[in-house]
Amino acid sequence: MIRRTSGEDASGPTCLAWFKSSYSSSSEGDSCVEVATTPATVHIRDSKNTATPSRGPHLTFPPATWTAFLSHAATTGE
């Protein structure tokens, strides 16, 4: 399952809807990655680095690259 977390603040360049897995619930609640998608990009960030106003750093990939990564991770466990 996926659940939505807070999006970028209004001063950010793009309003992204960040999601993280509902299976990512540790005692601290922040030990996972979050994903935001647009038609042309997939954004990944560490859920511990989302403090306002900067929202922390994130990586951006084309959707095909993200899909290839997920496929590789699912089949090899790496």
C-alpha positions as CSV (number, residue, x, y, z in Angstrom):
1,M,0.0,0.0,0.0
2,I,1.0,3.6,-0.6
3,R,0.1,6.6,1.5
4,R,0.5,10.3,0.7
5,T,2.7,12.5,2.7
6,S,2.9,16.3,2.7
7,G,3.8,17.9,-0.6
8,E,6.2,20.7,-1.3
9,D,5.4,24.0,0.3
10,A,3.9,26.7,-1.9
11,S,7.2,28.5,-2.3
12,G,8.8,25.5,-4.0
13,P,9.4,25.4,-7.7
14,T,7.0,22.5,-8.2
15,C,4.2,21.1,-6.1
16,L,4.9,17.4,-5.8
17,A,2.7,14.9,-4.0
18,W,5.1,12.6,-2.1
19,F,4.2,9.0,-1.2
20,K,5.8,6.3,0.9
21,S,4.9,2.7,1.5
22,S,2.5,2.0,4.3
23,Y,4.9,-0.8,5.2
24,S,7.5,1.8,6.1
25,S,6.3,2.4,9.6
26,S,9.2,2.2,12.0
27,S,9.2,3.4,15.6
28,E,10.5,6.7,14.3
29,G,8.3,6.8,11.3
30,D,10.9,8.2,9.0
31,S,13.1,5.3,7.9
32,C,12.1,5.1,4.3
33,V,12.2,6.8,0.9
34,E,9.4,8.8,-0.5
35,V,8.4,9.0,-4.2
36,A,6.7,11.7,-6.2
37,T,5.8,11.4,-9.9
38,T,5.0,13.7,-12.8
39,P,4.4,12.5,-16.4
40,A,8.1,13.1,-17.3
41,T,9.9,12.5,-14.0
42,V,10.1,10.3,-10.8
43,H,11.5,12.0,-7.7
44,I,13.0,10.1,-4.8
45,R,13.9,11.5,-1.3
46,D,14.8,10.3,2.1
47,S,11.9,10.7,4.4
48,K,14.1,12.1,7.2
49,N,15.1,15.1,5.0
50,T,11.8,16.9,4.4
51,A,12.0,19.9,6.7
52,T,10.4,23.1,5.6
53,P,11.3,25.3,3.7
54,S,13.9,23.4,1.6
55,R,12.1,20.0,1.7
56,G,15.6,18.4,1.5
57,P,17.5,17.1,-1.5
58,H,16.0,14.6,-3.9
59,L,17.0,12.6,-6.9
60,T,15.1,12.8,-10.2
61,F,14.9,10.1,-12.9
62,P,13.1,9.5,-16.2
63,P,10.2,7.0,-15.6
64,A,11.9,4.3,-17.7
65,T,15.1,4.4,-15.6
66,W,13.0,4.1,-12.4
67,T,11.1,1.2,-13.8
68,A,14.3,-0.6,-14.8
69,F,15.7,0.0,-11.3
70,L,12.6,-1.4,-9.6
71,S,12.7,-4.4,-12.0
72,H,16.3,-5.1,-11.2
73,A,15.8,-4.7,-7.4
74,A,12.8,-7.0,-7.4
75,T,14.5,-9.8,-9.4
76,T,18.0,-9.7,-7.8
77,G,17.2,-8.4,-4.3
78,E,20.0,-5.8,-4.6
